[in-house]
Amino acid sequence: MKQEMDIKLYKFEIIRGKEAVAEEWLNFLSSNRKAGEALLKKERAYLEAYFTAVEYGNMYVYMFFACEDEKFSVDKAINHGSDLDEKHFEYMKECIDLTKGNIMDCLLYLDNMEDAIKDH
């Protein structure tokens, strides 16, 4: 029997004038992909994907997050003392307006990851 996942879609509004910081943040994550993937294992997270969009002249970063237990994953990311996560959160604090945005819960997901994993 498959284990259910916590899946969230975060929508972060970038503070006007901080778009370059947001791009630097995403480049930082991309440059440190392997280290980030290792941290996901410790956080019992399966997938973290980032997207950008410009809506009504404002930049947004969307983050798709799938994990075993969101509360555990977030707590682990905040408290395990990783230099990568510390820098990640610094970037977020600098460029995201935390009073705006949204966290969307997944109502339904279809999953065929077992086949994808078997094929690789």
Secondary structure by P-SEA (a helix, b strand, c coil): cbbbbbbbbbbbbccccaaaaaaaaaaaaaaaaaaaaaaaaaacccbbbbbbbbcccbbbbbbbbbcccaaaaaaaaaccccaaaaaaaaaaaacccccbbbbbbbcbbbbaaaaaaaac
